[in-house]
Amino acid sequence: MTEKLLISLTVNGRTHDDLVIESRHTLVDVLRHQIGLTGTHVGCEHGICGACTVLLDGAPVRACLVFAAQAEGRDVRTVESLASDGEMNDLQRAFSAHHGLQCGFCTPGFLMLAEGFLAERPDATREEIREVVSSNLCRCTGYQTIVDAIEDCARAREEAR
């Protein structure tokens, strides 16, 4: 028999109480199938592609490698947290302006990776951005436009400070 757990998760500032999960359920499974936030994509399920990247206490993590129970009592942010009142945030707008997406499958993971990275390193250099995005996989863009978008957003945030 599979062990069942009762957990509470705080996702995008909202508490989800009384989640009954199996101990083996990953964070991405619970986000998508129990909470209904499908913006976090499931790719390789081995932590390689980065499509499932979310922020856990502000740090980018692969949601396919984190058990949902491990996220209890911590702050989880998904790609749905970026937009406000139906308006894209500055990072999303930069991705759109620089054509930093094509098929879009990898985009939520790149957005959350970049959001966490820029919070930690707002003055990141182009080379640092390039190094960070190399941890996620994209088969369409060739990464250049993604790096351009993140760099543009970082500079705009820096100027706004």
Number of C-alpha atoms within 10 A of each C-alpha: 3 8 8 13 16 12 17 18 25 16 21 15 11 11 12 13 11 11 16 13 19 16 15 15 17 21 23 27 22 21 21 15 11 13 14 10 17 15 18 26 25 23 16 12 17 11 19 15 19 32 29 33 32 30 23 19 14 17 18 22 21 24 30 26 17 17 18 25 20 13 20 13 13 14 18 25 23 24 25 16 15 19 14 9 5 7 10 15 12 18 24 21 16 22 22 16 14 16 15 25 22 13 10 13 19 24 27 24 31 31 24 29 26 25 25 22 21 19 12 12 14 16 14 16 13 15 10 15 20 18 11 15 21 15 14 19 19 22 10 13 15 12 18 12 18 26 24 20 24 29 25 19 22 26 14 14 15 11 8 7 5
